[in-house]
């Protein structure tokens, strides 16, 4: 760590948002009339209690007809602008900043394609300064929030004193294929709508938070791509239904778990830190089996992943922004103290594990 802490970017704010309607797993099963015992078991044994979703409207017979791919793209755009704007404003408020202070906006999504990107649409929609630079990261999946954080941390370091925001917006309701197969059950039982934003600024010492600790400094990133599992998480075109369909290999939790130690050891290399020195773990809420695999392979406790488990329980997997939902809960606890270290961890298509080291 040759760069001084004073020049490294700090996380100065975080904000989240979800769509208005929340459903229990049983309510989702009832909404689509799913009766297959095996499919129902996937939903009801997911460690998820509720998720925010925007389901198709009911017709006069109470039937929810699956939307076309065009309708899903329209849904993604509408939900992304709504959730994204809410999460961005919440993040800036916590950072003590205004929309006019924003100098770089990086938007992340994997649940729809927009050209121009979401960043340009939000700049117009919210009246952000037209000179605000922007980046859109599309299609990288659940790991992409940390990929974006790495890129924007570099931008913040190169532009000391200027405010940058990473905004993860996942309208998972716009990326569903609704049928009764086991393949879609794994996906449809897991994901929920959510957006999360995180603010970064380098080159100055911001004021302490109400909890008393200064915002954490981003120290280091480490990645691990697993090429032999490149097809384990992917979008395919479903020719029968005429839309994209997401696939999750049932073995992916064990693949991720088997590589978790490798990437964390790389993250901590040359820092003088051991895993036991990490006080806070903010892990992607990828699913019950994914969390369990990470816990076992890293030797963590259930307390270490309490926020990860809580986000999964209350919102499901909100894809790229999940780890920021956990980070927000940690801040709300007010337990982080100066000098403590945290590890952020996400995983997704590639297959990929991304990590970051932070210090309060």
C-alpha positions, -999 to +999 in steps of 0.1 A: +000+000+000+024+027-012-002+054-019-010+075+012-044+070+028-051+108+024-051+104-014-073+073-015-110+075-021-134+073+008-170+059+008-189+090+018-225+079+014-248+050+005-284+048-004-309+021-015-343+018-030-368-009-039-400-011-059-433-005-040-449-040-040-435-067-017-444-104-020-439-135+001-427-166-017-461-181-012-477-151-028-455-154-058-464-191-062-501-183-059-498-154-084-485-177-111-505-208-101-474-229-096-484-263-081-454-286-089-442-298-055-405-297-066-408-261-079-427-250-048-399-265-026-373-243-044-393-212-035-402-222+001-368-234+011-348-204-002-343-185+031-362-156+015-393-143+032-402-114+010-391-097-023-399-065-040-413-073-075-434-057-102-455-086-115-476-086-147-511-071-141-540-095-137-565-098-166-603-100-160-599-137-150-572-130-124-544-144-147-511-128-150-500-130-186-462-130-192-449-099-209-432-098-242-395-089-244-404-054-256-427-049-226-400-062-203-375-036-217-401-009-212-405-021-176-368-021-170-365+015-182-393+027-160-383+009-129-346+017-134-353+055-136-376+054-106-354+032-083-322+047-096-333+083-089-344+074-054-313+055-045-290+083-059-308+110-039-306+090-007-269+084-013-261+120-019-282+131+012-261+108+034-229+122+017-240+157+025-240+165-012-264+178-039-271+166-074-251+197-086-220+183-068-219+151-089-190+149-113-191+113-124-220+089-125-214+052-132-245+031-137-246-007-134-273-030-146-278-065-160-316-066-162-322-046-194-304-029-223-307+008-229-291+030-255-285+058-245-275+043-212-292+047-179-266+073-169-276+097-197-313+092-190-308+100-153-288+131-161-317+144-182-344+131-158-329+146-126-314+177-141-278+167-133-251+190-148-245+182-184-208+182-178-210+153-154-189+125-170-206+090-170-200+053-175-225+024-180-215-011-171-241-035-186-244-073-185-216-082-160-241-096-135-241-098-097-204-091-093-205-059-113-210-035-084-175-041-072-161-040-108-177-005-110-164+005-076-128-004-087-132+017-119-147+047-101-122+045-073-096+051-099-115+080-114-119+096-079-082+092-072-074+110-105-099+138-097-092+147-060-120+165-042-146+156-069-177+135-062-184+102-080-212+078-076-217+041-085-254+033-090-265-003-093-300-007-106-315-041-111-351-044-122-352-082-119-389-082-126-380-072-161-357-102-166-380-132-158-392-160-180-423-174-164-430-211-168-431-241-145-397-256-153-370-263-127-346-241-146-366-210-143-377-219-108-342-215-095-340-179-110-376-169-103-374-179-066-343-158-060-342-123-075-359-091-064-360-055-076-335-031-060-311-002-065-282+009-045-258+039-048-224+046-032-205+079-032-167+082-034-144+112-029-106+113-027-081+138-016-098+152+015-110+141+049-148+142+052-166+149+084-173+119+107-207+102+104-233+106+131-221+073+145-187+089+151-164+070+127-150+086+096-161+072+062-140+041+053-111+043+028-110+020-001-076+003+000-074-025-025-092-048-049-087-084-060-105-105-086-107-142-095-122-154-128-131-191-130-129-199-168-140-235-164-173-222-150-179-195-177-213-210-187-225-216-151-244-182-150-256-168-183-284-153-204-297-174-232-323-165-258-354-186-253-367-192-288-400-206-276-409-177-254-391-151-275-372-135-247-339-138-227-338-164-200-312-165-172-295-198-162-279-207-129-260-239-126-270-257-094-233-264-088-223-227-087-224-222-049-198-249-045-176-235-073-177-201-057-170-215-023-140-234-035-124-202-049-134-178-021-102-185+000-080-180-031-092-145-039-094-133-003-058-144+004-048-125-027-067-094-015-048-095+019-014-103+004+012-077+012-011-059+036+002-077+068-034-087+075-049-121+082-085-131+077-090-130+115-081-092+114-112-085+092-139-071+115-167-067+089-177-089+060-201-076+034-209-105+011-232-106-019-266-121-010-264-147-038-286-173-022-286-195+008-262-221-006-238-195-019-237-178+015-232-211+033-204-221+009-185-188+015-190-191+053-176-227+053-146-220+030-136-188+047-142-200+083-167-172+090-194-171+116-231-166+111-226-132+128-201-122+102-227-126+075-258-114+094-264-085+071-259-106+040-285-131+054-308-103+064-308-087+029-315-121+013-344-127+038-360-093+032-353-086-005-339-117-021-309-114-044-309-078-057-280-086-080-252-061-083-263-038-055-268-065-029-235-059-011-244-022-007-277-031+010-256-051+035-231-022+039-260+002+046-272-021+074-238-022+089-237+016+090-271+017+106-258-006+134-231+020+142-206-006+152-177+002+129-148+018+147-117+037+135-089+014+124-112-016+117-110-034+083-138-047+061-140-070+031-166-065+004-173-096-018-194-102-048-198-130-073-214-136-106-211-146-143-177-153-156-177-171-132-162-143-111-155-134-075-147-097-068-133-083-035-124-050-020-106-041+013-117-010+032-106+006+064-124+029+088 
